[in-house]
Amino acid sequence: MELSYNRGTILIRGDVRIPNSTWDERSKRLRAMALHYNDIVDYLKNSKVVFTDNVLDLIPCPELHSNIILRDYQKQALDAWILNSKRGVIVLPTGSGKTVIGINAISLLNTPTIVVVPTLDLLDQWRSKLKEELKVDVGKLGGGEQEIKAITVSTYDSAYIHAARLGNKFGLIIFDEVHHLPAESFKQIAEIFAAPFRMGLTATYERDDGLHSELNRLIGGKVFEKKVKDLSGEHLSPFRLQKIAVELTAEEQNEYEHNQGIFTDYLRRCNITIRTPLDFQKIVIRSGRDPNARKALLARNKARDIALNSVSKLEKFREILKKHADSRLFIFTEHNKLVHIISKEFLIPAITYRTVTKERGEILDRFRSGVYRAVVTSKVLDEGIDVPEADVGVILSGTGSGRAFIQRLGRILRKKEGKEAVLYEIVSADTSEINTAKRRNKALR
Amino acid sequence: MLTSDLLVTKSSKGKIEPVYAKLDQENLEISGSLIDLFHEHIGKTYGELIEEIEGIEEMDYRLIRGLTQLLERKCVIEMNSVLEPATARRSVFEDCKGAVSDAKERKEVIDRVARKLSVEPDAMEKALWADMEENLIIKEFQTITPEALLRQYNLSLT
């Protein structure tokens, strides 16, 4: 009986029936997804079958040590993960130190580890943190580089491409922002890697499409969770959420109703109800063929723009800006147009998806060091960029997706002595934006 | 080649085929007026051009956007600014510490930085966002006949 690793699968030589394996006619062997490596070994041991295990071919690894002292909830999270055979997902809010838990797990297992992250910014952050804490060279896979070391940080894209080649080189695999993993292509990373120990980290376990149920199979399900409200006050600074509904001007209101009317009329005529973003997407697809769908869509966009860019909203924002003259403000809005309007009108440094990395880095550095006291931004900071502390947050619009909201909220929740953070949410009264705000708040509970 | 969202196709008996634009009077007119629009906007901003095109694209938006894509490739587009926009922004944000709360304060900041960099306040204002796509200037446009444009369009559908 012999087990070996072959391009993403476990090859089984021998004549024992093994769960999760299938007969491969070409190689005349049993094969199983590398994902099941751990189960297969367990099964063979329990069945008292004698076997040689040639699956893992680990990269030689220096002694790993870290001196990080974990906060109590971080310790609890790590213990829960260890109890679950060192597999599973830890759910903690942004800013609560998920990286630290990952690093502790690495030093504890003292085994070669690959950390998989969604963005290049996160890749750099993990690498510098790992270097600092473990005092070892850290490999990099992604952004055009392929440097494989005992501790390596990779993007999801690169891990996917190189999975078959690297799948048996690591004992532990850590997925940061693990809610990305259940995507059709990315989930193959978890299937192709044989690493018996697996950790997922995220602030938001649930996916809108329900695919998070896949994580049970891929990593081992949720083992620990704390929400923002469980931690705020104690470890994150307390914050106050203040919702402000502003009225559109009479002219805006008319214009809004007119356009929104065109859209709802169309929905009624075609018997469509919109419950999820997917329903909406269907109309977008229809608009390619049906001129009326297109008209309805354009009208809706127009209505949304009116509600979004309402003069009264900007005035409200001006008040907040004046009231918090000594504060550090972080302003979120999902719409690049509005980012630009705010940047132009209030001379606030802006970061959008178009901002080049150099300028973005400079703006964040200067915000951190206090040269700038405000930054306005759209989606790009949703994930992973280490955002400097702020004590006032302002949301001017949003998609209503719970995940995006929590992660943005997390940005201003960094603990600072004797400070109460405020998060303002400015929405237009009597428009569909109120629903968006409601949907968002649900995710907080 | 056009981006895939602009391809017009029909499928019959499991085959997908492009739908070519006819060289009829109506299409020739659409093609011609787009070419005119591009001509008229030499020296103006890309944003102004796109706004005008969006105004007429209701007629047949895939055709019009497709033709626009082809015409854009015949343009030389450049940035119009006396200052490097990123530098201009940095100076302004530095001066106001990253926020002003009213128009008066805003004007003072712009004027002060303009003086420091020895440019007119107007030029300063323009320079701040000159690198945004909609503020780029169409410098040259290499013309084409309406018929040739439609032929090129049909070719790029294939």
HADDOCK unambig.tbl for C-alpha pairs under 7 A between the chains (distance, minus, plus):
assign (segid A and resid 318 and name CA) (segid B and resid 101 and name CA) 5.84 0.50 0.50
assign (segid A and resid 321 and name CA) (segid B and resid 101 and name CA) 6.28 0.50 0.50
assign (segid A and resid 322 and name CA) (segid B and resid 101 and name CA) 6.20 0.50 0.50
assign (segid A and resid 346 and name CA) (segid B and resid 99 and name CA) 5.57 0.50 0.50
assign (segid A and resid 346 and name CA) (segid B and resid 100 and name CA) 5.05 0.50 0.50
assign (segid A and resid 346 and name CA) (segid B and resid 101 and name CA) 6.01 0.50 0.50
assign (segid A and resid 347 and name CA) (segid B and resid 93 and name CA) 6.45 0.50 0.50
assign (segid A and resid 347 and name CA) (segid B and resid 98 and name CA) 6.34 0.50 0.50
assign (segid A and resid 347 and name CA) (segid B and resid 99 and name CA) 5.28 0.50 0.50
assign (segid A and resid 347 and name CA) (segid B and resid 100 and name CA) 6.13 0.50 0.50
assign (segid A and resid 348 and name CA) (segid B and resid 93 and name CA) 6.77 0.50 0.50
assign (segid A and resid 348 and name CA) (segid B and resid 98 and name CA) 4.85 0.50 0.50
assign (segid A and resid 348 and name CA) (segid B and resid 99 and name CA) 4.79 0.50 0.50
assign (segid A and resid 349 and name CA) (segid B and resid 93 and name CA) 6.50 0.50 0.50
assign (segid A and resid 349 and name CA) (segid B and resid 98 and name CA) 6.02 0.50 0.50
assign (segid A and resid 371 and name CA) (segid B and resid 94 and name CA) 6.67 0.50 0.50
assign (segid A and resid 371 and name CA) (segid B and resid 97 and name CA) 5.79 0.50 0.50
assign (segid A and resid 372 and name CA) (segid B and resid 94 and name CA) 6.87 0.50 0.50
assign (segid A and resid 372 and name CA) (segid B and resid 97 and name CA) 4.54 0.50 0.50
assign (segid A and resid 372 and name CA) (segid B and resid 98 and name CA) 4.38 0.50 0.50
assign (segid A and resid 373 and name CA) (segid B and resid 97 and name CA) 5.95 0.50 0.50
assign (segid A and resid 373 and name CA) (segid B and resid 98 and name CA) 5.38 0.50 0.50
assign (segid A and resid 373 and name CA) (segid B and resid 99 and name CA) 6.91 0.50 0.50
assign (segid A and resid 374 and name CA) (segid B and resid 98 and name CA) 5.40 0.50 0.50
assign (segid A and resid 374 and name CA) (segid B and resid 99 and name CA) 6.25 0.50 0.50
